[in-house]
Amino acid sequence: MESARATLTPVLARNPNITSTKVAGNHSKIVRKDFRAIADAVRGLAGT
């Protein structure tokens, strides 16, 4: 995932409205098993 995340660097530099964050879950199963981590990350990005 680190190599995939590295490809985002130019995109993030061009558009300040896009942000990136990491969650503690396993990326291949996070939606099914760790939905709370997604919700927490979204809340963190939203500032709530």
TIBA-266524 format. One record per atom (N, C-alpha, C): residue in one letter; atom name; x negated, y negated, z negated. Coordinates in steps of 0.1 Angstrom, whole numbers, plus 5000, padded with zeros to 4 digits. Layout:
N
+------+------+------+------+------+
: type : atom :    u :    v :    w :
+------+------+------+------+------+
:    A :   CA :    X :    Y :    Z :
...
+------+------+------+------+------+
***
This chain:
48
+------+------+------+------+------+
: type : atom :    u :    v :    w :
+------+------+------+------+------+
:    M :    N : 4992 : 5012 : 5000 :
:    M :   CA : 5000 : 5000 : 5000 :
:    M :    C : 4991 : 4987 : 5000 :
:    E :    N : 4980 : 4988 : 4995 :
:    E :   CA : 4971 : 4976 : 4994 :
:    E :    C : 4967 : 4972 : 5009 :
:    S :    N : 4965 : 4982 : 5018 :
:    S :   CA : 4961 : 4978 : 5031 :
:    S :    C : 4973 : 4972 : 5038 :
:    A :    N : 4985 : 4977 : 5036 :
:    A :   CA : 4997 : 4971 : 5041 :
:    A :    C : 5000 : 4957 : 5036 :
:    R :    N : 4997 : 4955 : 5023 :
:    R :   CA : 4999 : 4942 : 5017 :
:    R :    C : 4990 : 4932 : 5022 :
:    A :    N : 4977 : 4937 : 5026 :
:    A :   CA : 4967 : 4928 : 5031 :
:    A :    C : 4972 : 4921 : 5044 :
:    T :    N : 4980 : 4929 : 5052 :
:    T :   CA : 4984 : 4923 : 5064 :
:    T :    C : 4994 : 4912 : 5062 :
:    L :    N : 5000 : 4910 : 5050 :
:    L :   CA : 5009 : 4899 : 5047 :
:    L :    C : 5002 : 4886 : 5045 :
:    T :    N : 4989 : 4886 : 5042 :
:    T :   CA : 4982 : 4874 : 5038 :
:    T :    C : 4984 : 4863 : 5049 :
:    P :    N : 4982 : 4865 : 5062 :
:    P :   CA : 4984 : 4854 : 5071 :
:    P :    C : 4999 : 4849 : 5071 :
:    V :    N : 5008 : 4858 : 5070 :
:    V :   CA : 5022 : 4855 : 5070 :
:    V :    C : 5025 : 4846 : 5058 :
:    L :    N : 5020 : 4850 : 5046 :
:    L :   CA : 5023 : 4842 : 5034 :
:    L :    C : 5016 : 4829 : 5035 :
:    A :    N : 5005 : 4828 : 5042 :
:    A :   CA : 4998 : 4815 : 5043 :
:    A :    C : 5005 : 4805 : 5052 :
:    R :    N : 5012 : 4811 : 5062 :
:    R :   CA : 5020 : 4802 : 5071 :
:    R :    C : 5033 : 4798 : 5066 :
:    N :    N : 5039 : 4806 : 5057 :
:    N :   CA : 5053 : 4802 : 5053 :
:    N :    C : 5053 : 4803 : 5038 :
:    P :    N : 5054 : 4791 : 5031 :
:    P :   CA : 5054 : 4791 : 5016 :
:    P :    C : 5067 : 4796 : 5011 :
:    N :    N : 5078 : 4798 : 5019 :
:    N :   CA : 5090 : 4802 : 5014 :
:    N :    C : 5091 : 4818 : 5012 :
:    I :    N : 5080 : 4824 : 5017 :
:    I :   CA : 5079 : 4839 : 5015 :
:    I :    C : 5070 : 4842 : 5004 :
:    T :    N : 5074 : 4850 : 4995 :
:    T :   CA : 5065 : 4854 : 4984 :
:    T :    C : 5063 : 4869 : 4983 :
:    S :    N : 5053 : 4873 : 4977 :
:    S :   CA : 5051 : 4888 : 4976 :
:    S :    C : 5048 : 4891 : 4961 :
:    T :    N : 5052 : 4903 : 4957 :
:    T :   CA : 5050 : 4907 : 4943 :
:    T :    C : 5048 : 4922 : 4943 :
:    K :    N : 5042 : 4927 : 4932 :
:    K :   CA : 5040 : 4941 : 4930 :
:    K :    C : 5049 : 4946 : 4919 :
:    V :    N : 5053 : 4958 : 4920 :
:    V :   CA : 5061 : 4965 : 4910 :
:    V :    C : 5053 : 4977 : 4905 :
:    A :    N : 5057 : 4982 : 4894 :
:    A :   CA : 5049 : 4993 : 4888 :
:    A :    C : 5053 : 5007 : 4893 :
:    G :    N : 5064 : 5008 : 4901 :
:    G :   CA : 5069 : 5021 : 4906 :
:    G :    C : 5062 : 5026 : 4918 :
:    N :    N : 5065 : 5039 : 4921 :
:    N :   CA : 5059 : 5045 : 4933 :
:    N :    C : 5066 : 5040 : 4945 :
:    H :    N : 5059 : 5035 : 4955 :
:    H :   CA : 5066 : 5028 : 4966 :
:    H :    C : 5074 : 5037 : 4974 :
:    S :    N : 5071 : 5050 : 4975 :
:    S :   CA : 5079 : 5059 : 4984 :
:    S :    C : 5092 : 5063 : 4977 :
:    K :    N : 5094 : 5061 : 4964 :
:    K :   CA : 5106 : 5065 : 4958 :
:    K :    C : 5112 : 5054 : 4949 :
:    I :    N : 5107 : 5042 : 4951 :
:    I :   CA : 5112 : 5031 : 4942 :
:    I :    C : 5126 : 5028 : 4943 :
:    V :    N : 5132 : 5028 : 4955 :
:    V :   CA : 5146 : 5025 : 4957 :
:    V :    C : 5155 : 5035 : 4950 :
:    R :    N : 5151 : 5047 : 4951 :
:    R :   CA : 5160 : 5058 : 4945 :
:    R :    C : 5158 : 5059 : 4930 :
:    K :    N : 5146 : 5058 : 4926 :
:    K :   CA : 5143 : 5061 : 4912 :
:    K :    C : 5139 : 5049 : 4903 :
:    D :    N : 5136 : 5038 : 4909 :
:    D :   CA : 5131 : 5027 : 4900 :
:    D :    C : 5138 : 5014 : 4905 :
:    F :    N : 5151 : 5015 : 4907 :
:    F :   CA : 5158 : 5003 : 4911 :
:    F :    C : 5157 : 4991 : 4902 :
:    R :    N : 5155 : 4994 : 4889 :
:    R :   CA : 5154 : 4984 : 4879 :
:    R :    C : 5141 : 4975 : 4882 :
:    A :    N : 5130 : 4982 : 4886 :
:    A :   CA : 5118 : 4974 : 4890 :
:    A :    C : 5121 : 4965 : 4901 :
:    I :    N : 5129 : 4969 : 4911 :
:    I :   CA : 5132 : 4960 : 4922 :
:    I :    C : 5141 : 4948 : 4917 :
:    A :    N : 5150 : 4951 : 4909 :
:    A :   CA : 5159 : 4940 : 4903 :
:    A :    C : 5151 : 4931 : 4895 :
:    D :    N : 5141 : 4936 : 4887 :
:    D :   CA : 5133 : 4927 : 4879 :
:    D :    C : 5124 : 4918 : 4888 :
:    A :    N : 5119 : 4924 : 4898 :
:    A :   CA : 5110 : 4916 : 4908 :
:    A :    C : 5118 : 4906 : 4915 :
:    V :    N : 5130 : 4909 : 4919 :
:    V :   CA : 5139 : 4899 : 4925 :
:    V :    C : 5142 : 4888 : 4916 :
:    R :    N : 5146 : 4891 : 4904 :
:    R :   CA : 5149 : 4881 : 4893 :
:    R :    C : 5136 : 4872 : 4891 :
:    G :    N : 5125 : 4878 : 4890 :
:    G :   CA : 5112 : 4871 : 4888 :
:    G :    C : 5110 : 4861 : 4899 :
:    L :    N : 5112 : 4865 : 4912 :
:    L :   CA : 5110 : 4856 : 4923 :
:    L :    C : 5120 : 4845 : 4924 :
:    A :    N : 5132 : 4848 : 4919 :
:    A :   CA : 5143 : 4839 : 4919 :
:    A :    C : 5142 : 4829 : 4908 :
:    G :    N : 5133 : 4832 : 4898 :
:    G :   CA : 5131 : 4823 : 4887 :
:    G :    C : 5142 : 4824 : 4876 :
:    T :    N : 5148 : 4836 : 4875 :
:    T :   CA : 5159 : 4837 : 4865 :
:    T :    C : 5155 : 4847 : 4855 :
+------+------+------+------+------+
***
